């Protein structure tokens, strides 16, 4: 019985991974259940068994991808890490320079989220998931910023939640520009680190430390 349960979990995960690949490659509106089944190497009936409808599969795929990114980022940057370096690492993992160690390579990863935003703009059921999907992700930034403030190292220009939201929004926007060719790929990380330093009120020494770390880690 336990073996059957393990197989069921594995198949479900396999289908969700396949959905990420299909959405990134074909776009969310052209991602059919049959395409996902073919990508996963399973029957269409099995996909329907686990997810019933295409909308349910999309929602579960978006949720799982965000949870997966949060887990990988948390494992890559332990809670005890210096908060400044932790934030610099989060920004690096979101950039082309961090794609080798990120949850997903830069282009398919950001293509996937571009499709998510596009679909959320047109479908109320998907839009309802936006706040929950971003909650865990934003908390990684908020926690690091709060720790830096408590240690007297950060002097943010406004409330912690506002700083975190601005950094995440800037990261999303710059990533999309970079993905679409509107910004040189080697500029994204530097622009994000510069913005982080301004938002956190860092002095020259801290700024140099953050930039050195991000550049060294990106090699």
LINQUIUR-V330822 format. One record per residue. PSI is psi as a letter, one per 20 degrees, with the letter a starting at -180 (* if undefined). OMEGA is omega in whole degrees, 0 to 359 (none if undefined). BURIAL is + if it has 16 or more other C-alpha atoms within 10 Angstrom, else -. Layout:
psi	omega	burial
PSI	OMEGA	BURIAL
PSI	OMEGA	BURIAL
//
This chain:
psi	omega	burial
g	179	-
h	180	-
h	179	-
g	179	-
g	180	-
g	179	-
h	180	-
g	179	-
g	180	-
g	180	-
g	178	+
g	178	+
h	179	-
g	180	+
g	180	+
g	176	+
g	179	+
h	179	+
h	177	+
g	181	+
g	182	+
g	180	+
g	180	+
h	185	+
g	188	-
i	186	-
q	187	+
h	183	+
h	180	-
j	180	-
o	180	+
q	177	+
h	179	+
h	178	-
g	179	+
g	178	+
g	179	+
g	179	-
h	182	+
i	182	+
k	179	-
r	180	-
q	175	-
h	179	-
h	180	-
g	177	-
g	179	+
h	179	+
g	183	-
h	190	-
i	175	+
f	185	-
r	178	-
g	181	-
g	179	-
h	177	-
g	180	+
g	181	+
g	180	+
h	179	-
g	180	+
g	179	+
g	184	+
h	180	+
g	178	+
g	178	+
h	181	+
g	178	-
g	180	+
g	180	+
g	182	-
g	179	-
g	179	+
g	179	-
h	181	-
h	183	+
n	183	+
q	184	-
h	182	-
i	180	-
q	176	-
p	185	-
h	179	+
g	180	+
h	177	+
g	179	+
g	178	+
h	179	+
h	177	+
g	180	+
h	179	+
g	181	+
h	179	+
i	187	+
r	176	+
h	181	+
h	181	+
j	188	+
h	182	+
h	182	-
j	181	-
r	181	+
h	182	+
q	176	+
q	190	+
g	187	+
g	178	+
h	180	+
g	181	+
h	173	+
g	178	+
g	182	+
h	173	+
g	177	+
h	178	+
g	181	+
g	180	-
g	180	-
g	180	+
h	179	+
i	184	-
i	185	-
o	183	-
h	182	-
h	177	-
g	181	+
h	180	+
i	181	-
i	189	-
g	184	+
g	181	-
h	181	-
h	181	+
i	188	-
g	181	-
g	180	+
g	181	+
h	182	+
h	175	-
g	179	+
g	182	+
g	181	+
g	180	+
g	180	+
g	179	+
g	180	+
h	178	-
h	178	+
g	180	+
h	179	-
i	180	-
j	182	-
h	180	+
q	176	+
m	188	+
q	184	+
i	178	-
a	183	-
q	182	-
g	181	+
h	180	+
g	179	-
g	180	+
g	181	+
h	179	-
g	179	-
g	180	+
g	179	+
g	178	-
g	178	+
g	178	+
g	183	+
g	180	-
h	179	+
g	180	+
g	176	+
g	180	-
g	180	+
g	184	+
j	176	-
j	180	-
i	181	-
p	179	-
p	187	-
h	182	+
i	180	-
h	189	-
g	184	+
g	180	+
g	179	+
g	180	-
g	180	+
g	177	+
g	180	-
g	178	+
g	181	+
g	178	+
g	182	-
h	184	+
i	179	+
l	184	+
q	177	+
r	185	-
h	180	-
g	180	-
h	180	+
g	179	+
h	180	-
g	180	-
g	181	+
g	179	+
g	180	-
g	183	+
g	181	+
g	180	-
g	181	-
h	183	-
i	182	+
*	none	-
//
